[in-house]
Amino acid sequence: MSVLRDADGTERLPNVTPARLNGRVDALDGNRLHGWLWDEARPEERLKVRLMLDGRMVAETVADQGRIDLRRNGIGDGRHAFSMELDDKTVAVREQLVVLGISPATGMELELRLPPPAELAAEAAIAVPLARFFDRVEALIALNRRGQLAQKELVEKLDEVTERLAGNAVKRDEAAEQARADHISQRLGELDVFLLRFDATMRGFDERLIAIRKEAQRPLRQATMLLGFLTGLAAVSSIVTLAVTLARH
C-alpha cells in the first residue's frame, strides 16, 4: 500500500478525508495557556495540543474541555477547548514557544499563533463584556424554554381535570336517571298492588249489592241501602284518585 505524505512530510493514509483543522490560542493568563482546537471534518474527534520549544515538546494536552462560547459559535459540541499550566521558565520565553494542534486520525498539524500580550489584552477587553451579554441571552432563552414546558404541563393537567370532571358529570347524570327510574318503578309497583286490592274490594261490593237486592223487599229500605252503597263507592273513588296522584310524583 502506498503511503501519502503531507507537505511537512507527515504520513497520511489513502482514502481518508483530509483534516480541516481550526483553532487559536486565546490567552496566556499568568502561567496558564488557554485556547481551542477542532477538526471541521471530524467534529466529534478530540485533538491533541503540543507546546514546542526549540523543536522539543514541553507539554501536551487534549482539546476536550467544554466552553459555552464555542458551542454558541458553532464549534462542534463546544468541547474543544484546552488549557495548559506552564512553569515560570517557559513563560519567560513565550516568544520562542510554538503551539501545535494535531489530528490523531490523519496526523495533520496546525500551528496555533500565540498573540502578543497587547493584542490579547485588547481582545479580552472586548470579549469579556460580550461573553457576559451572550450568557444573559442564553439564560433568558433557557428561562423561556422552562416557561414553555411549564405551560405545556399546565395545559395537559387542565385537560386531564376537565376530562375527569366531564366523566364524573356523566356518571352523576346516569345515577340520577337510574334513581328516577327506580322511583317510578317502585311507585308503579305500589299502584299495581293498590289496583289489585281495589278490584277485590269492588268484587266484594258487587256481591254485597246482590245480597242487598235480594234482602231489600220494600222500596224505602232498598233506596236507603242503595244510597249507602253509592256513598261508599264515592269514597273508594276518592281514595283511588289520591293513590294515582301520589304514584305520579
C-alpha positions as CSV (number, residue, x, y, z in Angstrom):
1,M,0.0,0.0,0.0
2,S,1.3,3.4,-1.0
3,V,1.9,6.0,1.7
4,L,0.8,9.6,1.3
5,R,2.6,12.4,3.0
6,D,1.5,16.0,3.8
7,A,3.7,19.0,2.8
8,D,5.6,18.7,6.0
9,G,6.3,15.0,5.5
10,T,3.7,13.6,7.8
11,E,2.3,10.3,6.7
12,R,-1.3,10.1,5.7
13,L,-3.4,7.1,4.9
14,P,-5.0,7.0,1.5
15,N,-8.8,7.4,1.0
16,V,-9.0,9.3,4.3
17,T,-11.0,12.5,4.5
18,P,-8.4,15.3,4.8
19,A,-8.5,17.1,8.1
20,R,-9.7,20.7,8.3
21,L,-8.1,22.0,11.5
22,N,-9.1,25.3,13.0
23,G,-8.3,26.8,16.4
24,R,-6.3,29.5,18.2
25,V,-4.6,30.5,21.4
26,D,-7.0,32.8,23.4
27,A,-4.7,33.8,26.3
28,L,-1.7,33.2,28.3
29,D,-3.1,34.2,31.7
30,G,-0.3,34.1,34.2
31,N,1.1,30.7,33.8
32,R,-2.0,29.1,32.2
33,L,-2.3,28.9,28.4
34,H,-5.9,28.8,27.0
35,G,-7.3,28.1,23.6
36,W,-9.4,25.8,21.4
37,L,-8.8,23.4,18.5
38,W,-11.1,21.2,16.4
39,D,-11.3,19.4,13.1
40,E,-14.3,20.6,11.0
41,A,-14.2,17.4,9.0
42,R,-14.4,15.3,12.2
43,P,-16.3,17.5,14.8
44,E,-16.6,14.5,17.2
45,E,-12.9,13.9,17.4
46,R,-10.7,15.4,20.3
47,L,-7.4,16.7,19.0
48,K,-4.0,16.9,20.6
49,V,-2.2,20.1,21.5
50,R,1.6,20.2,21.9
51,L,3.7,23.0,23.2
52,M,7.1,23.1,21.5
53,L,10.3,24.9,22.4
54,D,13.4,24.7,20.2
55,G,12.0,21.7,18.4
56,R,11.3,19.7,21.6
57,M,7.9,19.0,23.3
58,V,7.5,20.9,26.5
59,A,3.9,19.9,27.3
60,E,0.9,18.1,25.7
61,T,-2.8,18.0,26.4
62,V,-6.1,17.2,24.7
63,A,-8.6,19.8,23.5
64,D,-11.7,18.3,25.1
65,Q,-12.9,20.9,27.6
66,G,-16.3,22.4,27.3
67,R,-17.0,26.1,26.7
68,I,-20.3,27.8,26.2
69,D,-18.9,30.3,23.7
70,L,-17.6,27.6,21.4
71,R,-20.9,25.8,21.3
72,R,-22.7,29.1,20.8
73,N,-20.5,29.9,17.8
74,G,-20.9,26.5,16.2
75,I,-17.6,25.0,17.1
76,G,-18.8,21.4,17.3
77,D,-20.4,20.5,20.6
78,G,-18.4,23.1,22.4
79,R,-16.0,20.5,23.9
80,H,-12.9,21.6,22.0
81,A,-11.1,23.9,24.5
82,F,-7.7,23.2,26.1
83,S,-5.7,24.6,29.0
84,M,-2.0,24.1,30.0
85,E,-0.2,25.1,33.1
86,L,3.3,26.4,32.3
87,D,6.2,26.9,34.6
88,D,7.9,30.3,35.0
89,K,10.9,29.4,32.8
90,T,8.6,28.5,29.9
91,V,6.5,31.7,30.3
92,A,9.7,33.7,30.3
93,V,10.5,32.6,26.8
94,R,7.0,32.9,25.4
95,E,8.2,34.5,22.1
96,Q,10.0,31.2,21.3
97,L,7.1,28.9,22.1
98,V,5.2,27.1,19.3
99,V,1.7,25.7,19.9
100,L,0.8,22.8,17.5
101,G,-2.7,21.2,17.0
102,I,-2.5,17.6,15.8
103,S,-5.2,15.4,14.3
104,P,-4.8,11.8,15.6
105,A,-6.9,10.5,12.7
106,T,-4.7,12.0,9.9
107,G,-1.5,13.2,11.7
108,M,-2.0,16.6,10.2
109,E,-0.7,19.5,12.2
110,L,-1.7,23.2,12.6
111,E,0.4,25.8,14.2
112,L,-1.6,28.0,16.6
113,R,-0.5,31.6,16.7
114,L,0.3,32.9,20.2
115,P,-0.7,36.6,20.1
116,P,1.4,39.2,21.9
117,P,0.3,40.4,25.3
118,A,-1.1,43.8,24.0
119,E,-3.3,42.0,21.4
120,L,-4.6,39.5,24.0
121,A,-5.4,42.4,26.4
122,A,-7.4,44.3,23.7
123,E,-9.3,41.2,22.8
124,A,-10.1,40.4,26.4
125,A,-11.5,44.0,26.9
126,I,-14.0,43.3,24.1
127,A,-14.6,39.6,24.7
128,V,-15.5,39.7,28.4
129,P,-18.5,42.1,28.2
130,L,-19.6,40.4,25.0
131,A,-19.5,37.0,26.7
132,R,-21.5,38.3,29.7
133,F,-24.1,39.6,27.3
134,F,-24.5,36.3,25.5
135,D,-24.5,34.5,28.8
136,R,-27.5,36.6,29.8
137,V,-29.2,36.0,26.5
138,E,-28.7,32.2,26.8
139,A,-30.1,32.3,30.4
140,L,-33.2,34.1,29.1
141,I,-33.6,31.5,26.4
142,A,-33.3,28.7,28.9
143,L,-35.9,30.5,31.2
144,N,-38.3,30.9,28.2
145,R,-37.9,27.2,27.4
146,R,-38.7,26.3,31.0
147,G,-41.7,28.6,30.9
148,Q,-43.0,26.9,27.8
149,L,-42.5,23.4,29.3
150,A,-44.4,24.5,32.5
151,Q,-47.2,26.0,30.3
152,K,-47.5,22.8,28.4
153,E,-47.6,20.7,31.6
154,L,-50.3,23.0,32.9
155,V,-52.4,22.7,29.8
156,E,-52.1,18.9,29.9
157,K,-53.2,18.9,33.6
158,L,-56.2,21.2,32.9
159,D,-57.2,18.8,30.0
160,E,-56.9,15.9,32.4
161,V,-59.0,17.6,35.1
162,T,-61.6,18.6,32.5
163,E,-62.0,15.1,31.2
164,R,-62.2,13.8,34.8
165,L,-64.9,16.3,35.7
166,A,-66.9,15.5,32.5
167,G,-66.7,11.8,33.3
168,N,-68.0,12.5,36.8
169,A,-70.8,14.6,35.5
170,V,-71.9,11.8,33.1
171,K,-71.8,9.3,36.0
172,R,-73.9,11.7,38.2
173,D,-76.4,12.1,35.4
174,E,-76.6,8.3,34.9
175,A,-77.0,7.8,38.6
176,A,-79.8,10.4,38.8
177,E,-81.6,8.9,35.8
178,Q,-81.4,5.4,37.4
179,A,-82.7,6.8,40.7
180,R,-85.7,8.4,38.9
181,A,-86.3,5.1,37.1
182,D,-86.2,3.1,40.3
183,H,-88.5,5.6,42.0
184,I,-91.0,5.4,39.1
185,S,-90.8,1.6,39.1
186,Q,-91.5,1.5,42.9
187,R,-94.5,3.8,42.5
188,L,-95.9,1.7,39.7
189,G,-95.5,-1.4,41.8
190,E,-97.3,0.2,44.7
191,L,-100.1,1.2,42.2
192,D,-100.4,-2.3,40.9
193,V,-100.8,-3.6,44.4
194,F,-103.4,-1.0,45.2
195,L,-105.4,-1.8,42.0
196,L,-105.4,-5.5,42.9
197,R,-106.8,-4.7,46.3
198,F,-109.3,-2.3,44.7
199,D,-110.5,-5.0,42.3
200,A,-111.0,-7.3,45.3
201,T,-112.9,-4.6,47.1
202,M,-115.2,-3.9,44.1
203,R,-116.0,-7.6,43.8
204,G,-117.0,-7.5,47.4
205,F,-119.3,-4.6,46.8
206,D,-120.8,-6.3,43.8
207,E,-121.5,-9.4,45.9
208,R,-122.9,-7.2,48.7
209,L,-125.2,-5.3,46.2
210,I,-126.7,-8.5,45.0
211,A,-127.3,-9.6,48.6
212,I,-128.9,-6.3,49.4
213,R,-131.2,-6.5,46.4
214,K,-132.4,-9.9,47.5
215,E,-133.0,-8.9,51.1
216,A,-134.5,-5.5,50.5
217,Q,-138.2,-6.0,49.8
218,R,-139.6,-2.6,50.5
219,P,-138.7,0.3,48.2
220,L,-137.7,2.7,51.0
221,R,-135.3,0.2,52.5
222,Q,-133.9,-0.6,49.1
223,A,-133.3,3.1,48.3
224,T,-131.6,3.7,51.7
225,M,-129.3,0.7,51.2
226,L,-128.5,1.8,47.6
227,L,-127.7,5.3,48.8
228,G,-125.3,3.9,51.4
229,F,-123.6,1.8,48.7
230,L,-123.2,4.8,46.4
231,T,-121.7,6.8,49.3
232,G,-119.1,4.1,49.9
233,L,-118.3,3.8,46.2
234,A,-117.6,7.6,46.0
235,A,-115.3,7.3,49.0
236,V,-113.4,4.4,47.3
237,S,-113.1,6.5,44.1
238,S,-111.6,9.4,46.0
239,I,-109.0,7.0,47.5
240,V,-108.1,5.7,44.0
241,T,-107.7,9.2,42.7
242,L,-105.4,10.1,45.6
243,A,-103.3,7.0,45.1
244,V,-102.8,7.6,41.4
245,T,-101.7,11.2,42.1
246,L,-99.1,10.1,44.7
247,A,-97.8,7.5,42.2
248,R,-97.1,10.1,39.6
249,H,-95.0,12.2,42.0
